[in-house]
């Protein structure tokens, strides 16, 4: 039997995970999947609607408003942001006609000072990660949801919150509905869970969704404290929830299923964290650990732990640099040769640029696409890159994209391939 490619697995995951579905999960509570990149939840109160997240664009927010009106015939008077990611608040402008109160949590830990100096590179890398410049065929999905509206020219309509809580837990009764708002840092520092005790409904934002989580974002970000994320997941698991409504992918139903899934989610993440720290303590390098640490079969075979968004080896690297920094303990790497000098010496040792170009052709022929990329980068670093080498690198990137299950990794390969093909960079 032929082994499925990464892109085939990603396409299958996409088709089963977030096809459009409007579900009334219980009395007066609806879950909206597949209308935007993120999900939304709305609750019918006595005289109004409470909305949890607003999708990612004004156009999609308007469609969500139409759905809410159809199901409830009431206005949205309260909006809760589970966190500040654009795909969860970009549709807020569609609801301003009813002047809702907008509620959020402040970040538990502020970003590093001067982070704003990285705005340009983070925006560039973010566009590559999300595949904004790609065709629909190239993109397939954004890993945990359909493509964001920005890829189709839609505009986000962010509205800042009116009420920003510094507390860790807030109880509110809004238009007759009891709510418990809980600070649970994980994918973001401002992550909020919403518990409806009378409905046994728990909205968990982006701390759980049905694939390996983005414990490190390749667009570039501060360390996402995995220990804190695990603690937040334990808190979610402790609730007597009958319905778990995530910010991406499908809901979970029934206490047994919720606790089993969250338990495995916790176990898998904890395994990677523990194994990485243990290996670091033994003096193993970042590269070695990233290559060695794999999920045990009991976790790897679970459909909700596939590497369709984050990746295990990216997680290992994030842990290593967060806990020990860049130095791997090998004194050779304290003051290494410059990239150009190392490349030049390596090329000379291999017999010169033409020998490297021949090795590139052999690597492509043999399907060793990662090796091909690394050989191309040698010539680039030494200033010996040719149009032919750029073309071969673009081809190899497209082949690596076919092998990749992570939508984020796939997009990055394809985005750089397009840039090379278009003579950019």
N, C-alpha and C positions, 0 to 999 in steps of 0.2 A: 504494500500500500504506500502511495506517495505521501511523504511528510508535508503537512500544510506549511505554507510560507507564513511569515509574520503578518503580512498584510491580509492574508486570507483569515487568519485568526482574529485580527482586529475588525475586519468587516463582519464576521460572525458575531463577535461581541457587540458591535454597534447595533446590529439588526435585532438582537435579543434584549438589549439593555435599556434603550430609551426611544423606542417608537412612541409616537404621540398617544397619550392616554390621559383622560380626565377621569379621576376616580373619586367617588364619594366613599371615603374609607370608613366613616362611621357617621352618626347623626350630626349634621351641620358642619362637617369637616371634609374638605376636598383637597386632593393632591393633584398637581398639574405637572405632567411629565412630557418632555419632547416638544413643547411649544417654543421654548428658548433653550439656550445652552445649559442654564441651570433650571432647577425646579421651583415651583411656588406652592404655597399652602394657603388656603383661605378658610376662615371660620365665620359662619353666620352667627352674629350676636343678636341681641333683642331688636335693635333698630338699625344696625349697621353691619359692616364686614370688617374683620381683622385680617390683614394680609401679611404673610410671612414671605419676604423677598419678592422682587418685582420683575424678574427676568433681566435681559441684558441690553435691550434697546427700546427706544420710544415706541417703535412700530410693534414690537412684541408685547410691550406693556399695554398698548391699546387693545391688542387681541385678547390679552389676559383680562382686561377690564370688561370686554364684551362677554367673555365666559362667565365672569362673576355676576354680571347683570342678568345673564340668562338663567343662572342657577339660583340666584337669591333675590333678585329684584331690589337689592339694597346697595347703598353707597359704601365705598371704602373710607372709613374714618380713622383707621389706625394702620400703620405700617411698621413692621419689625424687620430690621436688617439682621440676619444671622451673623454677618460679618461684612467687611468693607470691600470685598472683591467686586470689580465692576460688573461681572455677569450676574450678580445678585441684586444690584441696585440701579442698573442702567435703565430700567423701565419706569422708574418712579415718577417721572414727569407726566406720565399718562393719567395719574391719579390725583393731580393737584386741584382739579375742579371741585372736589369735595373737602378740600383743606384738611387732610388727615394729620394727626400727630405721628411723627416718625421717631422711632425709638431704636437706640443702638447702645452697645457697650464701648467704652473707651479702651484702647489697647492696654493690656496689662503691663507690657514693657514697650517703651517707645523705640522707634528705629534708631540705629546708630546715627550719631551726629554727622552731618555733611553727606548723608545718603543721597540727598537731592543732586549732588554733583555727578551722580551716576545715571541721571535720568535718561540721557541720550542712548547710552549703551544698553540700559535695561529695556528701553522701549524697542530698540532694534532687535535685541535677543528675544524679547517677548513676542514680537511680530513673527520671528522665525519659529519659535516654539509653537505658537498657535496656528501657524501656516496661513496667515492672512493673505499672502500673495499667491497661494496655490489654487489650482482648479478644484472643483468638487471631487473629481476622480482621484486626484492626488491626495486630497485631504482626508477623505473617507469620513472622519469624525474628529472631534477634539478630545477623544479619549473617554471623557465622562459625560458627554452630551453632544448634541448637534452643533454645527458650526455657529459661532457667534454672529450676530447680525452685522457687526462691523465689516465682516468679510463680504457682505453684499451691499455695502454703502449705507447701512442703517446707522442712525446716530444714537449714542447713549444720552440719557436725560437724567443725570444724577441730581438728587435733591438732598442736601445735608440734613442730618437728623435734628429734630427740635429738642429731644430729650436724650442725653448721653449719660449713662450711669457709670460711676466709678466703682460701685459695690460689686461683690461677687455673686450676690443672689438678691433678686427683687421679686416681691409678690404684688401682683396687680389684679384688680377686678375691672375689666373694661367692658362696658355695656353689657353687664351681666355674666361675662365669661371670666372665670378664674384662670389666671396664668402665673406660672413660675418661670422667671427668666434667670438663667444660670450662666455665669461666665465659665467657659471651658476652653482654654487656649489649646490649640492644636495646629491645624493648617494655618491659622492666623492667630495673632495675639488678642484680637477682639471678638473671638468666636462666642456666639450665644446659642445655648440650647433653650428651647421653649417647651415646657411641660404643661399639659392640660389635664389636671388630675381627675376631673369629672368625666373625661373621655378616654383616659389611659392612652393619650397620644403624646409622643415625644418627637419633636422636630430637632434634628441633630446638626443642621448646617452641613459643613464640609468635613466634619471630624470622622464621619464614616460615609463611604460610597462603595459600590460593588466591584472594586478592583484594588490592586496594590496602590496605596496612597502616594501622593506627591510629597514624600518626606524631604525631598530636595527638588527645587524647581530649576531646570537647566537654563531658564532665562536669567538666573542669578538672583539670589535672595540671601537674607540672613538665615542663620541656622534655625530650623524649626525644632524646638526642644522636644525630642522624641519621648523623653521621660514624662514631661508634662502632658504630651498628647496621650500617652498610655494611661495616665491618671484620669484624664478626661473621659477616655473610653470606659474605664472602670466605673466612673460615676454614671455614665449613660447606661451601662449594663445593670446597675443596681436599681434602676427605676422599674416599677411593675408595669411596664409599657406593654400594651397589646398591639400598638401600631408604632413603628419607627419610620419616620418620614425624613429621608436624607435630602440634601441640597442637590444631589445628582444621583442618577440611576433610580431603580424602582424601590418602592416601600417594602418593608418587612412586616409580616403579620403574625401575631401569636407570641406569647411570652417565651415559649420554648425555642422557636426559631430565632427570635431576637437575641436571646442569651447565648444560643449556640454560635450564631454568626459573629456576634461581638466577641465572644470568648476566643474563637479561632483567629479573628482579626488581631486581638490583643496578643495571643500566643505567638503568631507569626512575626509581628513587629518586635515583640520582646526578644524572640529568638535571634533576630538579626542584630539588634542592639547588644545583647549579651555576648554573642559570638564575636562581634567586632571588637568590643572592649577587651574581651579575653585574649583575642589574637594580638591586639595592640600591646597588651601587657606582656606578651611573650616576645615582643620586639619585631613582629611581622610588619612589613611595609604596607602602605595603602594599596598599591597595585596588587600585591599578593593576596591581601584580604578580599579585595573586590573580585578577584578571580576565583577564590576558594569558597566563599560563603554563598550557599544556595539554600533555598527553602527546603526543609524536609518534605518527603513525598506527602505526608499527611496534610500539609498546608498547600503545597504546590499544585495539587490536583483539584483544589476547591475552586469553583467557578468565580467566586467573588474575591479571589486573591491573585488573579492573572495580572501580568505586568503590562497593562494597556494604557496606563497613565504615568505613574512613577515606575522605577526599576529598583530591584534589590541592590545591584552593584552601585548605583548612584547613592542609595541610602548609606551603604558602607563608607563610601568616600566622604559623604557629609559628616558622618559620625567621627571619622578619623580626623578631619581638619578642625572640627569643632572642639574636640577634646585635646588634641596634641599639636594642632597647627600644621604648617607646611613641612616641617623638617621630619624626615622619616627615621632619623637615627643613624644613617649611613654618612660618615664624614666626607665621603666623596661628593656629597650633595650640598655641603656647606657653602662652597664657592665654585659652582660648576662652570664649565665652559659656556660661552654665550651660545644661543641657539644656532647662529650663523657659523660660528667656529666649529662647533660639534658636527654640524651638517657637512661642512666642507671637508673635514678630516674623514668622516664616514664615507663620503662619496669617493674621495681619493682612495681609500682602502678597498672600496668595491670595484675600482678600476675606472673611475671617471663618470661623468654625466651620461654618456651613451650606454655604459653598462647598467646604470640605474634605470634608464629608460627601457632597456631590454628586459630588466627584471620586472618593471611595471607591466609590460605586455604579457610576460609569463604569468604574473599574478592574476591579471584579468582573465587570461585563458583558463587558468586552473580554478577560478572561482574564489580566489583568496582576496576578497575585496577590501578587507581591513588592512592587509599587508600592502595592497596597492595604494591605499590612501596614505599610509605612513611613508612609503617610498616617494610618492608625489610631494609630500610635505618636506622631505629632505631637500629636494631640488628647489622648492620655493624658498626655504630658509636660507639657502646658499645663493639665492639670486639667479639660479639656473633654470627657472621655470620657462617653459615654452607654451605656445598655444596648444600643442599636442598634449602636453602634460596636463594643462588645465582641462582639456576635453576628457582625458582619461579619468581625472579626478571626478569630474561631474558624472561620468558613467558609473564609476565605482560607488559614488554617493547614492545614486539611484538604485543600484543593486543592494546596497546596505539598507536602504529604505524598504525594499521588498522583504528583507529578512526581519525587520524590526517590528515587534508587537506594540511597543509604546507609541501612541499617537504623537506625543511630544518629540520623541527621538526621530520618528519618521518625518515629521514636519521639518525638523532642523536639517536633516540630511537633504531633503528635497529643496528647501529654501536656499541652501548654499549651492546646490547643483544649479538651480535657476540663475543665481547671481553669477556663477562662473560662465554659464552658457550665454548670459547677456553681457559679458565683459565688465561686470561690476566687481568691486573689491580688489 
